[in-house]
Amino acid sequence: MRPKDQTKYNSIIKTSIELVKDLGFTGISISKIAKQANISPATIYIHFKNREDLFTKLYTKIRTDMSNGALQGIQEEMDIEEAFKSIWINYFSFSLSHPDYLIYREKYEQTPMMANIKLEDFRLYNYIINLFQRGIKEHIIKDLPIPLLTSFAFVPIITLLNFHLEGMIYMDEKNITQAYELAWNTIKISDH
């Protein structure tokens, strides 16, 4: 078995993201990825079992990178609002500087492959669940189902990023701060 070549691996990842962005998942084969990356299909099979394994591992890598970006600088002693603000702004900023990750993630989540993903395997997901549960217990965050809270707190990030990428709004520091404040005001109890 040949050793894994990091440059070729990186080329596989970059090419796969670009092809998914342009064609979606149905229009992509291992041979198409190999041809675009200018490598042999056998090289892809050194790193991945098959097409679905490649796409799923790439999704997991993207989610992990996004989690690490969002949780950068988070301290245990932060209060709930401070932690939420840091995560929200970090996540937005990371996604803004990695728009292809966001596109890949959105497209992947619309496929049957998503059935094999466990959200609790991602650090950010668990951190947010715990943060919201703590906020509810401390009467800082509204006592609502966690999926409802996350939908109003974080899903707007995707919409705003898409608007930014389409040129409908420029998400500069002022607009990012205003968007964060809207998200926080939606989930917090009014007197906080």
Buried (B, 14 or more C-beta within 10 A) or exposed (E): EEEEBEEBBEBBBEBBBBBBEEEEBEEBEBEBBBEBBEBEBEBBBBBBEEBBBBBBBBBBEBBBEBBEBBBEEBEEEBEBBEBBBBBBBBBBBBBBEBBEBBBBBEBBEEBEBEEEBEEEEBBBBEBBBEBBEBBBEEEBBBEEEEEEBBBBBBEBBBEBBBEBEEEEEEBEEEBBEEBBEEBBEEBBEEEE
